[in-house]
Amino acid sequence: MRLQDKVALVTGAAHGVKGELMGFGGASAWLFAEEGAKVMLTDIDVESGERTAAQMREEGHDAAFRRLDVTREADWKAAVQATIDAYGRLDVLVNNAGTGGRPNVEETTEEIWQGQMDVHAKGVFLGTKHAIPHMRAVGGGSIINISSIYGLVGSSGSTAYHAGKGASRIFTKSAAVQLAKDGIRVNSVHPGFIHTPMTDAGVNTEQRRRFMLDRIPMGRIGSVMEIARGILFLASDESSYMTGSELVIDGGMTAQ
């Protein structure tokens, strides 16, 4: 029970219903609960989020759902307070909520740019900001920011997505240095090409699937659980000497 007696808040956790394609947040919520944590799932997709939390409770886990738009500070204050009201503490925060965007520089509109930066940069900042006092109060905690290999390297498109994920990467390092004295660890996870609800359409398109496979030395697209296990590691005390680090899980893609 690697997270026994710990409380976790996970954003972008709606897609976690067993029997359906899960996202990073939903899969992580299940692993956290199975390792003894109480979990507050959050998302803007209320219907899926409620279904996931209900299924977790049916299997004996302590889980709840709260609607959270990570771009709104008022939503963050309410979600964190709801977690404290329900469970009395906060030990782990997973800033996982994300959206996709594939336009190149010239095709990127101001609206697309701002939308990506709001979710991937501002959302991570707000979550971290409002988790800090509660983690400090219990002597520390673990904040895990889900970036991407596209926060490390460039590509022929996805300009604003790259910028947002790169922002979450460097924000992680800044926060890690500032919070180390409080026992609060901050790390980023950088998934490669993974089959998720957000990438499902592309994975099931022959041209896009071939594009991905041609770039992965291991020759396969990763699974959500392979990312979730990395998130669990960073949430647990097994990673107690890691902060400001980048956990890359990409089948070798960025090793080239």
C-alpha positions in Angstrom: 0.0 0.0 0.0 2.3 2.7 -1.3 -0.1 5.6 -0.7 -1.7 4.4 2.6 -3.5 7.2 4.4 -2.6 9.7 1.7 -5.0 12.0 -0.1 -4.7 12.8 -3.8 -6.4 15.3 -6.1 -6.2 14.4 -9.8 -7.2 16.7 -12.6 -8.4 15.5 -15.9 -9.6 12.3 -14.3 -13.0 11.8 -15.8 -12.0 9.0 -18.2 -11.4 6.2 -15.8 -14.4 3.8 -16.3 -13.2 0.2 -16.4 -14.0 -1.4 -19.8 -13.6 1.9 -21.6 -10.4 3.7 -22.9 -8.9 5.5 -19.9 -6.9 8.7 -19.7 -3.8 9.3 -17.6 -5.9 10.9 -14.8 -8.5 8.1 -14.6 -5.9 5.4 -14.7 -3.8 7.1 -12.0 -6.8 7.5 -9.8 -7.4 3.8 -9.9 -3.8 3.0 -9.1 -3.7 5.5 -6.2 -6.9 4.1 -4.7 -5.6 0.5 -5.0 -2.5 1.6 -3.2 -4.5 3.0 -0.2 -5.1 6.6 -1.2 -8.3 8.6 -0.9 -8.9 10.3 -4.2 -10.6 13.4 -5.4 -11.2 13.1 -9.1 -11.7 16.4 -11.0 -12.6 17.3 -14.6 -15.0 19.4 -16.7 -16.6 16.2 -17.9 -19.1 15.7 -15.1 -20.9 12.7 -16.5 -17.8 10.6 -17.0 -16.2 11.8 -13.8 -19.2 10.8 -11.7 -19.3 7.4 -13.4 -15.7 6.8 -12.7 -15.9 7.8 -9.0 -19.0 5.7 -8.5 -17.4 2.7 -10.0 -14.4 3.2 -7.7 -16.7 3.4 -4.7 -18.5 0.3 -5.8 -15.2 -1.6 -5.6 -14.6 -0.4 -2.1 -12.4 2.7 -2.7 -12.7 6.1 -1.1 -13.2 8.4 -4.1 -15.2 11.5 -4.9 -15.7 13.7 -7.9 -15.7 17.5 -8.2 -16.1 19.6 -11.3 -13.0 21.7 -11.9 -12.0 24.0 -14.8 -8.3 24.3 -14.2 -8.2 27.7 -15.9 -10.4 29.3 -13.2 -8.9 30.2 -9.8 -12.2 30.1 -8.1 -12.7 26.5 -9.2 -9.3 25.6 -7.9 -10.0 27.1 -4.5 -13.4 25.3 -4.3 -11.9 21.9 -5.4 -9.0 22.0 -3.0 -11.3 23.1 -0.1 -13.7 20.3 -1.0 -10.8 17.8 -0.7 -9.9 19.2 2.7 -13.5 19.1 3.8 -13.9 15.5 2.7 -10.6 14.0 3.7 -8.8 16.5 6.1 -5.6 16.9 4.1 -3.8 16.9 0.8 -0.7 14.9 0.0 -0.6 14.5 -3.7 -1.6 16.7 -6.6 -1.6 15.5 -10.2 -1.9 18.3 -12.7 -3.0 16.2 -15.6 -5.8 18.1 -17.4 -4.9 18.8 -21.0 -6.2 19.5 -24.5 -4.7 19.0 -27.9 -3.8 21.4 -30.6 -1.9 20.5 -33.9 -1.6 23.8 -35.9 1.8 25.0 -36.9 3.1 28.6 -36.2 1.3 30.3 -39.0 -1.9 28.4 -38.5 -2.1 29.1 -34.8 -4.6 31.7 -33.9 -4.4 33.9 -30.8 -7.4 31.9 -29.4 -5.7 28.6 -29.9 -2.4 29.9 -28.3 -4.2 31.3 -25.3 -6.3 28.1 -24.8 -3.2 25.9 -24.7 -1.3 28.2 -22.4 -4.4 28.6 -20.1 -4.7 24.8 -19.6 -1.1 23.7 -19.6 0.6 26.6 -18.0 -1.9 28.6 -16.0 -3.8 25.5 -14.8 -0.6 23.9 -13.5 0.4 27.1 -11.8 -3.0 27.6 -10.1 -3.2 24.0 -8.9 0.3 24.2 -7.4 -0.3 27.5 -5.8 -3.5 26.4 -4.0 -2.0 23.0 -2.9 1.0 24.4 -1.2 -0.5 25.6 2.0 -2.2 22.3 2.7 0.8 20.2 1.8 3.0 22.4 4.0 0.5 21.9 6.9 1.1 18.1 6.8 4.8 18.3 6.4 5.2 17.9 2.7 3.7 16.4 -0.4 4.2 15.5 -4.1 3.1 17.5 -7.0 3.2 15.8 -10.4 2.8 17.9 -13.6 1.9 15.9 -16.7 3.9 17.5 -19.5 4.8 15.7 -22.7 7.8 14.8 -24.9 6.5 17.8 -26.8 7.6 19.9 -23.8 11.1 18.7 -24.5 11.5 18.6 -28.3 9.9 20.3 -31.3 7.8 18.9 -34.2 6.3 20.1 -37.5 3.1 21.3 -35.8 1.4 21.6 -32.4 3.1 25.0 -31.7 0.9 26.2 -28.9 0.8 22.7 -27.3 4.6 22.6 -27.3 4.7 26.0 -25.7 2.2 25.1 -23.0 3.9 21.8 -22.2 7.3 23.4 -22.2 6.0 26.0 -19.8 4.7 23.3 -17.4 8.2 21.7 -17.5 10.2 24.8 -16.5 7.5 25.8 -14.0 8.0 22.4 -12.4 11.7 23.1 -11.9 11.1 26.6 -10.5 8.5 25.3 -8.0 10.7 22.4 -7.0 13.5 24.7 -6.0 11.2 27.0 -4.1 9.3 24.2 -2.2 12.1 21.8 -1.4 12.6 23.3 2.1 8.9 22.5 2.8 9.2 18.9 1.9 7.1 19.4 -1.2 8.4 17.6 -4.2 7.5 18.8 -7.7 8.3 16.6 -10.8 7.1 16.4 -14.4 6.1 13.4 -16.5 6.7 13.4 -20.2 4.7 10.8 -22.1 5.4 9.9 -25.6 2.9 8.6 -28.1 0.2 6.9 -25.9 -3.3 5.6 -26.8 -5.7 7.7 -24.8 -9.2 9.2 -25.4 -7.5 12.3 -26.7 -5.3 10.4 -29.2 -7.8 7.7 -30.1 -8.8 9.1 -33.5 -5.2 9.4 -34.6 -4.1 6.0 -33.3 -6.9 4.5 -35.3 -5.9 6.3 -38.5 -3.4 4.3 -40.5 -1.4 7.4 -41.7 -1.1 8.9 -38.2 -0.4 5.5 -36.6 2.4 4.9 -39.0 3.8 8.4 -38.4 4.0 7.5 -34.7 5.4 4.0 -35.0 8.1 5.2 -37.4 9.5 7.4 -34.6 9.4 5.0 -31.7 12.5 2.7 -31.3 10.5 0.2 -29.3 8.1 -0.1 -32.2 4.8 0.3 -30.4 2.5 2.9 -29.0 2.4 3.0 -25.2 -0.4 2.3 -22.9 -2.0 4.6 -20.3 -1.1 2.3 -17.5 2.6 2.6 -18.4 2.3 6.3 -17.7 0.1 5.9 -14.7 2.7 3.6 -13.0 5.3 6.4 -13.5 2.9 8.9 -11.9 2.3 6.5 -9.0 6.1 6.2 -8.5 6.4 10.0 -8.2 3.4 10.1 -5.8 4.9 7.5 -3.5 7.8 7.8 -1.1 9.8 5.6 -3.4 10.8 8.8 -5.3 11.6 10.7 -2.0 14.9 12.0 -3.4 13.4 13.3 -6.7 12.3 16.9 -7.2 12.5 19.1 -10.3 13.0 15.9 -12.4 11.7 14.9 -15.8 10.3 11.4 -16.0 10.3 10.5 -19.7 8.2 7.5 -20.7 8.3 7.4 -24.5 9.6 4.1 -25.8 12.9 5.7 -26.6 11.6 8.4 -29.0 13.6 11.3 -27.5 16.8 9.3 -27.2 17.3 9.8 -30.9 
